Amino acid sequence: MTSAPGPGTPGPGSGPALPSWWIYRGVGTPGPYAAPLRERLPPPPPWRRFPGVPDGSAPPEDEAEMERVLGPRRTPSAPRRLTDGETTVINAVNAALLLRRPLLVTGRPGVGKSSLAYSVARELGLGRVLRWSVTSRTTLAQGLYEYDPLARIHDISADAAALGPAADQGREAHRPIGDYLRLGPLGTALLPSALPRVLVIDEFDKGDADLANDLLDVLENGAFRIPELARLRSSQPEITVPVDDPGRTTTVRGGEVVCHEFPFIAITSNSERPFPAAFRRRCLPVEIPPPTREQLAEIVAAHFTGRDAEEDRDLIRAFLERSAGKGGLSIDQLLNSVHLVSSEVRARATSWDPNAWQHVLDVIWQRLTETDRE
């Protein structure tokens, strides 16, 4: 995982002026002078208001995961002028936040599509990022919730056998249905909360062709129904179920989950196939451009604190040249090579073979696509 490109943080009265309507500035760190997000985030458009009632709980933090993706928190770098590509991405993120619409993030593999969501979550203080990784077998139900009826039947039968014929007929109460149901990442993101949760739907284009159409109703209405719980709403109007956040539960009322603030959803795609027009209308599209030399230097500095930027200049230049010749390399591949340099692998390799380090780079900087040939 890699950090999303972002500009430095302008201080009061210095640095490039940023648009006043921007909530997310693209720096990936909380602004020291910014008001709390609930004071800066305007109400949604009338057609994107949802009736869910927040329970007042805050989303959990996961700084270890944030550091893995973005690197440790650090003092923002000196302000610089944004590139056109950076401005386009930040405009799209802010439009998605204001309109409460999903962001359809495209770009070649390894440019930082999914880590954009982590940058938004860290800068705006939106807590742990939920992640739904899509494969060819993924269904909408898996993203919303999973239910294991066979395990429940087995446990109830085991209880009946253990208690014997004189057992209390109400023994099923000891096996609540909520123990066998768990909200998925999308279902958890749609729980009513005072501020938007952040969700990455990763590599959506790998999913079944019908998945995009299946998702339309959820994206439009910000709600979904759990039939297994809805059937019990007269006898059990409130049922506690686990969620996708480790160790947390929620109360589902009447078998329905309805959001309050629509989540910030980043749907990533490598553009392997087109999506239906109805799905694209519900999303705001943005393409992540390949990172510039300056952005790569900032990403390396974020992950490798205390390094001299001059040490990596030649490596970044060589990486960009190799990337151009191989149809695009990922930021992860650059970070892998910097890690080996930091581990003194380069010095040890070249001590016995002047060409050994180049051979190491040839292994690390492999072409990402099989369609392009030398």
C-alpha positions as CSV (number, residue, x, y, z in Angstrom):
1,M,0.0,0.0,0.0
2,T,1.1,3.5,-0.7
3,S,0.3,7.0,0.3
4,A,-1.8,9.2,-2.0
5,P,0.0,12.2,-3.5
6,G,-0.7,15.4,-1.7
7,P,0.5,19.0,-1.4
8,G,2.2,20.6,1.6
9,T,0.2,22.4,4.2
10,P,0.0,26.2,3.8
11,G,0.4,28.1,7.0
12,P,-1.6,31.2,7.9
13,G,-0.8,34.0,5.4
14,S,1.8,32.0,3.5
15,G,1.9,29.5,0.7
16,P,-0.4,29.0,-2.2
17,A,-4.0,29.9,-1.6
18,L,-6.5,27.0,-1.6
19,P,-10.1,27.2,-2.7
20,S,-12.3,28.2,0.2
21,W,-14.9,25.5,-0.6
22,W,-12.3,22.7,-0.1
23,I,-12.9,20.6,3.0
24,Y,-10.3,18.1,2.0
25,R,-7.0,19.8,1.0
26,G,-5.0,16.7,0.0
27,V,-2.3,16.9,2.6
28,G,-3.3,13.7,4.4
29,T,-2.9,15.2,7.9
30,P,-5.4,17.2,10.0
31,G,-5.1,20.9,9.6
32,P,-3.8,22.5,12.8
33,Y,-6.1,25.5,12.4
34,A,-9.2,23.7,10.9
35,A,-12.5,23.7,12.8
36,P,-14.1,20.3,13.5
37,L,-15.4,18.6,10.4
38,R,-19.1,18.7,11.6
39,E,-18.8,22.5,11.6
40,R,-17.2,22.6,8.1
41,L,-19.3,20.0,6.3
42,P,-22.4,21.6,4.9
43,P,-25.8,19.7,5.0
44,P,-26.3,17.3,2.1
45,P,-28.6,18.2,-0.9
46,P,-32.2,17.5,-0.1
47,W,-32.2,14.4,-2.3
48,R,-29.2,13.0,-0.4
49,R,-30.7,13.3,3.1
50,F,-31.3,10.0,4.9
51,P,-33.5,9.4,8.0
52,G,-31.1,7.2,10.1
53,V,-30.6,8.3,13.7
54,P,-27.0,8.3,14.8
55,D,-26.3,6.6,18.1
56,G,-23.5,9.1,19.1
57,S,-20.6,6.6,19.0
58,A,-17.4,7.6,17.2
59,P,-15.8,5.3,14.6
60,P,-12.8,3.3,15.9
61,E,-9.2,4.4,15.1
62,D,-6.7,2.2,13.4
63,E,-3.4,4.2,13.4
64,A,-1.4,1.0,12.7
65,E,-3.2,0.5,9.4
66,M,-3.0,4.2,8.6
67,E,0.8,4.1,9.1
68,R,1.1,1.0,7.0
69,V,-0.7,2.7,4.1
70,L,0.4,6.3,4.4
71,G,3.4,6.2,6.7
72,P,3.7,7.8,10.2
73,R,2.1,11.1,11.0
74,R,4.5,13.9,10.4
75,T,4.8,17.6,10.2
76,P,3.5,18.8,6.9
77,S,6.1,19.7,4.3
78,A,6.6,23.2,2.9
79,P,3.7,24.4,0.7
80,R,4.1,24.1,-3.0
81,R,1.9,24.7,-6.1
82,L,-0.5,21.9,-7.0
83,T,-0.2,20.1,-10.3
84,D,-3.3,20.0,-12.5
85,G,-3.7,16.3,-11.7
86,E,-3.7,16.9,-8.0
87,T,-6.2,19.7,-8.3
88,T,-8.5,17.5,-10.3
89,V,-8.4,14.7,-7.7
90,I,-8.9,17.1,-4.7
91,N,-11.8,18.8,-6.5
92,A,-13.4,15.4,-7.1
93,V,-13.0,14.3,-3.5
94,N,-14.6,17.5,-2.2
95,A,-17.5,17.3,-4.7
96,A,-18.1,13.7,-3.5
97,L,-18.1,14.9,0.2
98,L,-20.5,17.7,-0.5
99,L,-22.9,15.8,-2.8
100,R,-22.7,12.6,-0.7
101,R,-21.9,10.6,-3.8
102,P,-19.5,7.7,-4.3
103,L,-16.1,8.4,-6.1
104,L,-15.2,6.1,-9.0
105,V,-11.4,6.2,-8.9
106,T,-9.6,4.9,-12.0
107,G,-5.9,4.8,-12.9
108,R,-3.2,2.4,-13.8
109,P,-2.3,-0.3,-11.1
110,G,-0.2,1.0,-8.2
111,V,-0.8,4.8,-8.5
112,G,-2.4,5.1,-5.1
113,K,-6.2,4.7,-5.9
114,S,-7.2,2.9,-2.7
115,S,-4.8,4.9,-0.5
116,L,-6.7,8.1,-1.5
117,A,-9.5,7.0,0.9
118,Y,-7.0,6.6,3.7
119,S,-5.7,10.1,3.1
120,V,-9.2,11.5,3.3
121,A,-9.9,9.6,6.5
122,R,-6.7,10.7,8.3
123,E,-7.0,14.4,7.3
124,L,-10.7,14.7,8.2
125,G,-10.5,12.5,11.3
126,L,-13.0,9.9,10.0
127,G,-11.5,6.9,11.8
128,R,-10.8,3.4,10.6
129,V,-11.2,2.8,6.8
130,L,-13.5,0.0,5.9
131,R,-12.4,-2.1,3.0
132,W,-14.4,-4.4,0.6
133,S,-12.2,-6.3,-1.8
134,V,-14.1,-7.5,-4.9
135,T,-13.4,-10.7,-6.8
136,S,-15.2,-12.4,-9.6
137,R,-17.3,-14.3,-7.0
138,T,-18.3,-11.3,-4.9
139,T,-22.0,-10.6,-4.3
140,L,-23.7,-7.6,-3.0
141,A,-25.0,-9.6,0.0
142,Q,-21.4,-10.3,1.1
143,G,-20.7,-6.6,1.2
144,L,-23.8,-5.9,3.3
145,Y,-24.0,-8.8,5.7
146,E,-23.3,-12.5,6.0
147,Y,-25.6,-15.0,7.8
148,D,-24.7,-18.6,8.7
149,P,-28.0,-20.4,9.2
150,L,-26.4,-23.9,9.2
151,A,-24.3,-23.0,12.2
152,R,-27.3,-21.7,14.0
153,I,-29.4,-24.9,13.3
154,H,-26.5,-27.0,14.4
155,D,-26.0,-25.2,17.7
156,I,-29.8,-25.2,18.5
157,S,-29.9,-29.0,17.7
158,A,-26.8,-29.5,19.9
159,D,-28.5,-27.6,22.8
160,A,-31.7,-29.7,22.4
161,A,-29.7,-32.9,22.5
162,A,-27.8,-31.8,25.6
163,L,-30.9,-30.6,27.5
164,G,-33.0,-33.7,26.7
165,P,-36.8,-34.0,26.3
166,A,-37.6,-32.1,29.4
167,A,-35.7,-29.0,28.2
168,D,-37.4,-25.6,28.3
169,Q,-39.1,-25.0,25.0
170,G,-37.6,-21.5,25.0
171,R,-34.1,-22.8,24.7
172,E,-33.7,-21.0,21.3
173,A,-33.5,-17.7,23.2
174,H,-30.0,-18.9,24.3
175,R,-28.9,-18.9,20.6
176,P,-29.8,-15.3,19.4
177,I,-29.8,-14.9,15.7
178,G,-27.4,-12.0,16.0
179,D,-24.6,-14.4,16.9
180,Y,-24.8,-15.8,13.4
181,L,-25.0,-12.6,11.4
182,R,-22.3,-10.1,10.8
183,L,-22.5,-6.8,8.9
184,G,-20.0,-6.5,6.0
185,P,-17.9,-3.5,5.2
186,L,-20.6,-1.9,3.1
187,G,-23.3,-2.6,5.6
188,T,-21.1,-1.2,8.4
189,A,-20.4,2.0,6.4
190,L,-24.2,2.5,6.0
191,L,-24.8,2.5,9.8
192,P,-26.2,5.8,10.9
193,S,-23.4,8.0,12.2
194,A,-22.9,11.7,12.7
195,L,-20.0,11.9,10.2
196,P,-19.4,9.8,7.1
197,R,-17.6,6.6,7.4
198,V,-14.9,5.9,4.8
199,L,-15.2,2.8,2.6
200,V,-12.9,1.5,-0.1
201,I,-14.6,-0.9,-2.6
202,D,-11.4,-2.2,-4.2
203,E,-10.9,-3.4,-7.7
204,F,-14.6,-3.2,-8.5
205,D,-14.0,-4.0,-12.2
206,K,-13.0,-7.6,-11.2
207,G,-16.6,-8.3,-10.0
208,D,-19.4,-10.0,-11.8
209,A,-21.0,-7.9,-14.5
210,D,-24.3,-7.7,-12.5
211,L,-22.6,-6.4,-9.3
212,A,-22.7,-2.8,-10.4
213,N,-26.5,-3.0,-11.2
214,D,-27.1,-4.8,-7.9
215,L,-25.4,-1.9,-6.0
216,L,-27.6,0.8,-7.6
217,D,-30.5,0.7,-5.0
218,V,-28.1,0.8,-2.0
219,L,-26.1,3.8,-3.5
220,E,-29.3,5.7,-4.2
221,N,-31.2,5.0,-1.0
222,G,-28.4,4.6,1.6
223,A,-30.2,1.7,3.2
224,F,-30.7,-2.0,3.0
225,R,-33.0,-4.7,4.5
226,I,-31.9,-7.8,6.3
227,P,-34.7,-10.3,5.7
228,E,-33.6,-12.7,8.4
229,L,-34.0,-10.0,11.0
230,A,-37.0,-8.3,9.4
231,R,-39.0,-11.5,9.9
232,L,-38.5,-11.2,13.6
233,R,-39.3,-7.5,14.0
234,S,-42.6,-8.1,15.8
235,S,-41.1,-10.4,18.4
236,Q,-37.5,-9.0,18.4
237,P,-37.6,-5.4,17.2
238,E,-34.0,-4.7,18.2
239,I,-31.2,-7.3,17.5
240,T,-27.6,-6.8,18.3
241,V,-25.2,-8.0,15.6
242,P,-21.4,-7.7,15.1
243,V,-20.0,-5.3,12.5
244,D,-16.9,-5.1,10.4
245,D,-15.1,-3.1,13.0
246,P,-13.1,-5.5,15.2
247,G,-14.9,-6.2,18.6
248,R,-17.8,-3.9,17.9
249,T,-21.5,-4.5,17.6
250,T,-24.6,-2.5,16.6
251,T,-28.3,-2.6,17.2
252,V,-30.4,-3.3,14.1
253,R,-34.0,-2.1,14.5
254,G,-36.8,-3.6,12.5
255,G,-34.5,-5.5,10.2
256,E,-33.3,-2.4,8.4
257,V,-30.1,-0.3,8.3
258,V,-30.6,3.3,7.2
259,C,-27.7,5.7,7.1
260,H,-27.6,9.3,8.4
261,E,-24.6,10.6,6.7
262,F,-23.9,8.8,3.4
263,P,-20.4,7.3,3.6
264,F,-17.4,8.5,1.6
265,I,-17.0,5.6,-0.8
266,A,-14.0,5.3,-3.1
267,I,-14.7,2.6,-5.7
268,T,-11.4,1.7,-7.4
269,S,-11.1,0.3,-10.9
270,N,-8.2,-0.6,-13.2
271,S,-10.6,0.1,-16.1
272,E,-10.6,-3.6,-17.2
273,R,-14.2,-3.3,-18.3
274,P,-16.9,-0.6,-18.6
275,F,-19.7,-0.1,-16.1
276,P,-23.4,0.4,-16.8
277,A,-24.5,4.0,-17.5
278,A,-26.9,3.9,-14.5
279,F,-24.0,3.0,-12.2
280,R,-21.8,5.7,-13.6
281,R,-24.5,8.3,-13.1
282,R,-24.5,7.6,-9.4
283,C,-20.8,8.1,-9.1
284,L,-18.3,11.0,-9.5
285,P,-15.4,9.8,-11.8
286,V,-11.8,10.8,-11.2
287,E,-8.6,9.4,-12.7
288,I,-5.4,9.3,-10.6
289,P,-2.5,10.4,-12.8
290,P,0.9,8.8,-12.5
291,P,2.8,10.5,-9.7
292,T,5.4,13.2,-10.5
293,R,9.0,13.2,-9.3
294,E,8.1,15.6,-6.4
295,Q,5.1,13.4,-5.4
296,L,7.3,10.3,-5.3
297,A,9.8,12.1,-3.2
298,E,7.1,13.1,-0.7
299,I,5.8,9.5,-0.6
300,V,9.2,8.1,0.1
301,A,9.8,10.7,2.8
302,A,6.4,9.8,4.4
303,H,7.4,6.1,4.7
304,F,11.1,6.5,5.5
305,T,11.4,9.2,8.1
306,G,14.8,10.8,8.7
307,R,16.2,10.0,5.2
308,D,18.0,12.6,3.2
309,A,15.9,13.4,0.1
310,E,19.1,13.7,-2.0
311,E,19.9,10.1,-1.4
312,D,16.7,9.0,-3.2
313,R,16.9,11.5,-6.1
314,D,18.9,9.2,-8.4
315,L,16.7,6.2,-7.5
316,I,13.5,8.0,-8.2
317,R,14.9,9.3,-11.5
318,A,15.8,5.7,-12.5
319,F,12.4,4.5,-11.4
320,L,10.6,7.0,-13.5
321,E,12.7,6.1,-16.5
322,R,12.1,2.4,-16.0
323,S,8.4,3.0,-15.5
324,A,8.1,4.9,-18.7
325,G,9.8,2.1,-20.6
326,K,7.7,-0.6,-19.0
327,G,4.3,1.0,-19.4
328,G,4.0,2.0,-15.8
329,L,5.3,0.7,-12.5
330,S,3.6,0.9,-9.0
331,I,4.6,3.1,-6.1
332,D,5.0,-0.1,-4.1
333,Q,7.9,-1.1,-6.4
334,L,9.7,2.1,-5.7
335,L,9.2,1.7,-1.9
336,N,10.5,-1.8,-2.1
337,S,13.7,-0.6,-3.7
338,V,14.1,2.2,-1.2
339,H,13.7,-0.3,1.6
340,L,16.5,-2.4,0.3
341,V,18.7,0.7,0.0
342,S,17.9,1.6,3.6
343,S,18.8,-2.0,4.6
344,E,22.3,-1.6,3.0
345,V,21.5,-4.3,0.5
346,R,22.9,-2.1,-2.3
347,A,26.2,-1.6,-0.6
348,R,26.6,-5.3,0.2
349,A,25.6,-6.4,-3.3
350,T,27.9,-4.0,-5.1
351,S,30.8,-4.8,-2.8
352,W,31.3,-8.1,-4.7
353,D,29.6,-7.4,-8.0
354,P,29.2,-3.9,-9.5
355,N,26.2,-5.0,-11.5
356,A,24.4,-6.8,-8.7
357,W,22.3,-3.8,-7.6
358,Q,21.0,-3.4,-11.2
359,H,20.0,-7.1,-11.2
360,V,18.1,-6.5,-7.9
361,L,16.2,-3.6,-9.5
362,D,15.4,-5.8,-12.5
363,V,13.7,-8.2,-10.2
364,I,11.8,-5.6,-8.2
365,W,10.8,-3.3,-11.1
366,Q,9.1,-6.0,-13.2
367,R,6.4,-5.0,-15.7
368,L,2.9,-5.0,-14.2
369,T,1.0,-5.9,-17.4
370,E,1.5,-8.9,-19.6
371,T,0.2,-7.3,-22.7
372,D,3.1,-4.9,-23.2
373,R,6.3,-6.4,-24.6
374,E,9.8,-5.0,-24.8
